[in-house]
Each structure stands twice: as C-alpha cells, then as structure tokens.
C-alpha cells in the first residue's frame, strides 16, 4: 500500500538536482520524503551522479523520466521548461564543482544550464570531502551565492567517505526538508513590522591583539533576522564579529564592543516594533586597555582587572515604549527556571532559553532546542530543530502576544526596571 502524502508539498513541482558525490544515495530518501509530502518531483542528474546511483532508481520513485543529458534533453527544451514549471530547485548533494558553476554562471551540462535559466528559489545542500568546504575558493563561491540570494546550507561535521572526520557531510534530511518547506510556503504575516535584531558576540580589548569574548557564532540571531525578513518585516541586524553572510534584504550594522552594541540598539529603539536580543554580549571588560601588546614575561598578566559592561537588555526594557522585547537565556542547567527569572527580572515579553551544554544546542551548531517563556505565563518546550525553523517558532510566539501597537503594557506587578 503506498504511503499517504502528508500534504506539506502538495501541488508543488520541485526539481531535484543530484550531482556526483557519494552522498547521492541519500538523495533517494530525500526524493521519497518529497513524494510522500505530495510533491511532483523531476530529477536531473549530472553524468558523475549516475556513476553512484542509477537513474532508474529515481525514475521509479519519482514517476518521471530522469534527465541527464543536455543535448538529449534539448529536444524538449528541458533546460527551459523544467525551471519554468518549478516552484523550487534543490540540488542535494551539491559538490564543490556545482557550487563553482552556480557561482560563476557556468553552463556546460543540463543541471548547470537549468540553474542559469531559472528564476525560482534555489537551495544547495553541499557534500564534499577532504577539507574542501574550507578551501578559499569554495568559501568565495558560497559567499557569492549567498549574496545573490541563493540558500546554501552548511554541511555537517562527522565521518566522511575518505575515512576522515570533518565538515562535509550532506545536511540532515530533516534540515533540507524544513528549508524547502519554508521556501515553498512563504508566510508574509510580518508585513508592517520593524524588527531590530542583535546577534553574535562582542569583543572587549585587553590590548591590540587580545580580547575577552565568548563562543557565540551569531547563527541564531542571523536566523531570526532572516526569518523576520522572509515573513515580510523590515529588519535591522546589529551584529558583533561573526563569519556569517548578511541575510538578503536586511539592513546590517556592524559593531565590536558591548558599548558599541548598546549605542547602536538604543539609537534605533524608537524605529522598532519588535526587538529580539539574541546577541551574547560580554558581561565584563578590562578596566584598562593597553595601547601596546602585553608581553608574557612582564607583570601585567598577574592580575587582569575587569568591570561589568552595561546590561543592554535591561536598558532597552527601561527605555522602550510599545515595543515587544524578546531576550535569550543561554544556560547550562535549570534552563526553564532561569528563563522565567530573566523574564521577571528584566520585564521582558518573551525569553528563549536553551542549554548550550546539550548536544546539538551549543554555540556554533546549526540546530537548537529551546524553552519559550512569555509574559502571559505560557511555557513552550521545543525539541531539537534547525535554527531557521526555531526562528519561525519564536516569531509565532511573539505574534501570540499581540501586535505592539494594540497590546497593553505588560502586567508586571513589580514594575519596569
């Protein structure tokens, strides 16, 4: 008996591109999941991909002939007709060669020619071995694609086909499916909102070459900015130092220190209707910054005096008018109770708590699990999911509180701090 479609892709035409990676076998299960979801899937394979998996496998599962040859397909103009009918193109796995072709606009086979003629969303799920993901050329191609609006997922860490361990594994099937779903069903329910997001760490200088910071990668804050923008909001992203590309369509403000971030956020507070404080701001900074590099042999390292930085979230809470204010609580234990305390103590509307010591939820990971605590006393516990998917759940929770212009002031019995 055939599986019952779950309908999340019902009525959608998806082109699945498969390139020459050992991970091509995983595209078979991805195809099955898309078909179960009701999608009409056309598969395009590179010649190298056919060395790993037979086209017949994809043909049987998709119910359509598999396109592999540009010249054979030219009779039906498939390089034009397939992308014209497609709601979305996903290439999984996408090799380093495919990334280069897409970035440079090369078109020497059916898959690359089809990408060049398409106007629908394009998702690339990389898979590669031998440290290729970290090669400067691959990094440059990835950055160029992301700047143009192509969604390039990050590969995962783990055992590789070569026997090495590193970053290069095809992203998890659920990550790919969640990403496809988000792009096929865009929800524009944040049109009219102005969202101010902070992200990343801050650097507090000790001397010209050393600083105090933390392990924040900025990925959660950037996912929040991307989600809000895709749902129709105007977005400003105030970010400390990260290696992440700026989300498309987002106004970007780069900062370095906690003081810089505080000034950037408070000066823009009146513009915002929603403030999402996802940054991991340094709690302390050196009381003095040496103008010269400190030497190991001197006496300066015997004692490093620190002072507290300003509590930006508390400052925003005191100065806001009608803005909804969202805070994050990165904890290693008692996450829910700490989140509730932070909500109460700082007069917030919503707190997102997560255990950074848990597997898959730490700094730098692409996934997260969280507990959401809001001002109405609601507690929502969310299992591990991609940070982009979590960002949507957080935005949904903000919406449940009501729009900033219509809601009354939060009923804090203790008053605002």
C-alpha positions in Angstrom: 0.0 0.0 0.0 1.6 3.4 -1.0 2.3 5.8 1.8 -0.3 8.5 2.4 1.0 12.0 1.5 1.5 14.4 4.4 0.4 17.2 2.0 3.0 19.8 3.1 4.3 19.8 -0.5 1.0 19.1 -2.2 0.6 20.8 -5.6 4.3 21.9 -5.7 6.7 21.0 -8.5 10.2 20.5 -7.3 13.3 19.9 -9.4 15.8 17.7 -7.5 19.3 18.0 -8.8 21.8 15.3 -8.0 25.5 15.7 -8.6 28.5 13.4 -8.4 29.0 12.7 -4.7 29.0 9.5 -2.7 26.1 11.2 -0.8 24.0 10.8 -3.9 22.4 7.7 -2.3 20.9 10.0 0.3 19.0 11.9 -2.4 17.0 8.7 -2.9 15.5 9.1 0.6 15.1 12.8 0.1 13.1 12.1 -3.1 10.9 9.6 -1.2 10.2 12.2 1.5 9.2 14.8 -1.0 6.9 12.5 -2.9 5.3 11.4 0.4 4.7 15.1 1.1 2.7 15.3 -2.1 5.3 17.0 -4.3 5.7 16.4 -8.1 9.4 15.9 -8.4 11.5 15.9 -11.6 15.1 14.6 -11.1 18.1 16.0 -13.0 21.4 14.1 -12.6 24.9 15.0 -13.7 26.8 12.3 -15.5 29.0 11.9 -12.5 26.0 11.3 -10.3 24.9 8.4 -12.5 28.1 6.6 -11.5 26.9 6.5 -7.9 23.2 5.8 -8.3 21.3 4.5 -11.3 18.8 7.0 -12.9 16.3 4.1 -12.9 16.1 4.3 -9.1 15.0 8.0 -9.2 12.7 7.3 -12.2 10.8 4.6 -10.4 10.4 6.7 -7.2 9.5 10.0 -8.9 7.3 8.5 -11.7 9.1 10.7 -14.3 12.0 10.1 -16.6 15.3 11.3 -15.2 17.1 14.0 -17.3 20.8 13.6 -17.6 22.0 14.8 -21.0 21.7 18.4 -22.1 21.7 17.5 -25.8 19.2 14.7 -25.5 17.0 16.9 -23.3 17.4 19.8 -25.7 14.7 18.3 -28.0 12.2 19.0 -25.3 13.9 22.2 -24.1 14.1 20.8 -20.6 16.7 23.3 -19.6 13.9 25.9 -20.0 10.7 24.0 -19.4 11.7 22.3 -16.1 12.7 25.5 -14.3 9.7 27.4 -15.8 7.3 24.9 -14.2 9.3 24.5 -11.0 8.3 26.1 -7.7 11.8 25.4 -6.3 15.1 23.7 -7.3 17.1 21.9 -4.7 20.5 20.3 -5.5 21.4 17.6 -3.0 24.1 16.7 -2.9 25.8 19.8 -4.4 29.5 19.2 -4.9 32.2 21.8 -4.8 32.2 21.7 -8.6 28.4 22.5 -8.7 28.9 25.4 -6.2 31.6 26.8 -8.5 29.4 26.5 -11.6 26.4 28.2 -9.9 28.6 31.0 -8.5 30.4 31.7 -11.8 27.4 31.2 -14.1 28.9 28.3 -16.0 26.5 26.1 -18.0 28.2 23.1 -19.5 25.6 20.4 -18.6 21.8 20.2 -18.2 21.8 20.9 -14.4 24.0 24.0 -14.6 22.2 25.3 -17.7 18.9 24.8 -16.0 20.1 26.8 -12.9 21.2 29.6 -15.1 17.8 29.9 -16.8 15.7 29.6 -13.6 14.0 32.3 -11.6 12.6 30.2 -8.8 14.2 29.7 -5.4 17.4 27.6 -5.4 18.6 25.6 -2.4 22.1 24.0 -2.4 22.9 21.2 0.1 26.7 20.7 -0.1 28.5 17.5 0.3 32.3 17.2 -0.1 35.4 15.6 1.4 39.0 16.3 2.3 38.6 19.7 3.8 37.2 21.1 0.5 34.4 23.1 2.3 37.1 25.2 4.0 39.1 25.9 0.8 39.2 29.7 0.0 37.7 29.1 -3.5 34.7 27.2 -2.1 34.2 29.8 0.6 34.3 32.6 -2.0 31.8 30.7 -4.2 29.5 30.1 -1.3 29.7 33.8 -0.2 28.9 34.9 -3.8 25.9 32.7 -4.0 24.5 33.7 -0.6 24.9 37.4 -1.5 22.8 36.8 -4.6 20.0 35.2 -2.5 20.8 31.5 -3.1 20.3 29.5 0.1 23.5 27.4 0.6 23.1 25.1 3.6 26.1 24.3 5.8 27.4 20.8 5.5 27.6 18.8 8.8 30.5 17.5 10.8 31.2 13.8 11.1 32.8 10.8 9.4 33.5 11.3 5.7 33.7 8.7 2.9 37.5 9.1 2.9 37.7 7.9 6.5 38.5 11.3 7.8 36.3 13.2 10.2 35.4 16.8 9.4 32.8 19.1 7.9 31.5 18.0 4.6 28.6 15.6 5.2 25.3 16.3 3.4 22.9 18.2 5.7 20.4 16.1 7.6 17.3 15.2 5.5 15.0 17.0 8.0 17.1 20.2 7.7 16.7 20.1 3.9 13.0 19.3 4.1 12.4 22.1 6.6 14.2 24.5 4.4 12.3 23.5 1.3 9.0 23.8 3.3 9.9 27.3 4.5 10.6 28.5 0.9 7.6 26.8 -0.7 5.1 28.3 1.8 6.3 31.8 2.5 4.2 33.5 5.2 4.1 37.3 4.9 2.4 37.8 8.2 5.1 40.2 9.5 4.5 42.8 6.9 4.4 46.2 8.6 6.6 45.2 11.5 10.0 46.7 12.1 12.3 44.2 13.7 15.6 45.1 15.5 17.8 42.0 16.0 21.1 41.7 17.8 23.4 38.8 17.1 26.9 37.4 17.7 29.5 38.1 20.4 31.2 41.3 21.4 35.0 41.7 21.8 36.4 43.6 24.7 40.0 44.5 24.1 42.8 43.7 26.5 45.5 45.0 24.2 45.7 45.5 20.4 45.8 41.7 19.7 43.9 40.1 22.6 40.3 40.4 23.8 37.6 38.9 26.1 34.7 37.3 24.3 32.5 34.2 24.2 31.7 31.2 21.9 28.7 32.8 20.2 28.7 32.2 16.4 25.7 34.5 15.7 23.8 31.8 13.9 20.6 32.1 16.0 20.4 35.9 15.6 21.1 35.7 11.9 18.4 33.1 11.6 16.0 35.4 13.4 16.8 38.3 11.1 16.4 36.1 8.0 13.0 34.6 9.2 11.6 38.0 10.0 12.6 39.4 6.7 11.2 36.4 4.7 7.9 36.9 6.6 7.7 40.5 5.4 9.2 42.6 8.1 11.7 45.4 7.8 14.8 44.2 9.6 17.9 45.8 11.1 20.6 43.4 12.2 23.1 44.7 14.8 25.9 42.2 14.9 29.2 41.7 16.7 32.1 39.9 14.8 31.0 36.7 13.0 31.9 34.8 9.9 28.3 34.8 8.6 27.0 36.4 5.4 24.4 39.2 5.9 20.9 37.9 5.2 19.5 39.2 2.0 17.3 42.3 2.3 18.4 43.1 5.9 20.0 46.4 6.9 23.2 45.5 8.6 25.1 47.4 11.4 28.5 46.0 12.4 29.7 46.6 16.0 32.6 45.4 18.0 32.2 46.0 21.7 29.3 45.9 24.2 29.4 49.7 24.3 29.1 49.9 20.5 26.2 47.4 20.5 24.4 49.3 23.3 24.6 52.6 21.4 23.5 51.0 18.1 20.5 49.4 19.6 19.3 52.3 21.8 19.6 54.8 19.0 17.3 52.6 16.8 14.9 51.5 19.5 12.2 54.1 18.6 12.2 52.8 15.0 11.4 49.2 16.0 8.1 47.5 16.8 9.9 44.3 18.0 13.3 43.9 19.5 15.0 40.5 19.5 18.1 40.5 21.7 19.9 37.3 20.5 23.5 38.6 20.9 25.8 37.2 23.6 27.1 40.4 24.9 30.3 40.2 27.1 29.4 40.7 30.8 32.9 42.1 31.6 35.6 44.1 30.0 39.1 45.1 31.2 39.2 48.2 33.2 42.2 49.4 31.2 43.2 48.6 27.6 46.9 48.5 26.9 47.9 50.6 23.9 50.8 48.1 23.3 50.8 44.3 23.1 51.4 42.9 26.6 54.4 40.6 26.9 54.3 37.3 28.6 57.4 38.0 30.6 56.0 41.2 32.2 54.0 41.6 35.4 50.8 42.8 33.6 49.3 39.2 33.4 49.5 38.6 37.1 46.2 40.4 37.5 43.6 41.4 34.9 41.1 43.8 36.4 37.6 43.6 35.0 34.5 45.7 35.2 30.9 45.0 34.3 29.6 46.1 30.9 26.2 47.8 30.7 23.2 45.5 30.7 21.8 46.3 27.3 18.6 44.3 27.6 17.7 46.0 30.9 18.5 49.4 29.3 16.2 48.6 26.4 13.5 47.4 28.8 13.6 50.7 30.7 13.5 52.9 27.5 11.0 51.1 25.4 7.5 52.4 24.7 5.3 49.9 22.9 7.9 47.6 21.5 7.7 43.9 22.2 11.1 42.8 23.8 12.5 39.3 23.4 15.5 38.1 25.3 17.6 34.9 25.2 19.0 32.9 28.1 22.0 30.7 27.3 22.2 28.3 30.3 23.9 25.1 31.3 21.4 24.0 33.8 17.9 24.7 35.1 17.1 26.4 31.8 13.4 26.9 32.4 13.7 28.4 35.9 16.5 30.7 34.7 14.4 31.8 31.7 11.4 32.6 34.0 13.6 34.6 36.3 15.1 36.6 33.5 11.7 37.4 32.1 10.6 38.7 35.5 13.7 40.5 36.4 14.1 42.4 33.2 10.5 43.0 32.4 10.5 41.1 29.0 7.7 39.8 26.9 9.4 36.6 25.9 12.5 34.7 26.8 14.1 32.0 24.7 16.1 29.6 27.0 18.4 27.0 25.7 21.0 24.6 27.2 24.3 25.4 25.4 25.9 22.3 27.0 23.4 19.9 25.4 24.4 18.0 22.3 23.3 19.9 19.1 22.4 23.1 21.0 25.8 24.5 21.7 27.4 27.6 20.3 28.2 27.3 16.6 25.7 24.5 16.0 23.1 24.6 13.2 20.4 23.2 15.4 18.9 24.2 18.7 16.4 23.1 21.3 14.6 25.8 23.4 12.0 26.6 26.0 9.9 29.7 25.4 8.5 31.6 28.4 6.2 34.5 27.7 4.7 37.3 29.9 1.3 35.5 30.0 2.9 32.6 31.8 2.9 30.2 28.8 5.8 27.8 28.6 6.6 26.1 25.3 9.2 23.4 25.1 10.7 22.8 21.6 12.8 19.8 20.7 16.0 20.0 18.6 15.4 21.6 15.2 17.3 23.7 12.6 17.8 27.3 14.0 15.9 28.7 11.0 12.9 26.6 11.9 13.3 27.6 15.6 13.3 31.3 14.5 9.9 30.8 12.9 8.6 29.3 16.2 9.9 32.2 18.1 8.2 34.7 15.7 5.0 32.7 16.1 5.2 33.0 19.9 5.8 36.8 19.6 2.6 37.0 17.4 0.6 35.2 20.1 1.3 38.2 22.4 -0.4 40.6 20.0 0.9 43.4 17.8 2.9 46.1 19.6 0.5 48.9 18.6 -2.5 47.2 20.0 -1.4 45.5 23.2 -1.5 47.0 26.6 1.6 47.4 28.7 2.8 44.0 30.2 1.2 43.3 33.5 4.4 43.3 35.6 3.4 43.5 39.3 6.9 44.7 40.1 7.0 47.5 37.5 9.7 48.0 34.8 13.3 48.1 35.9 
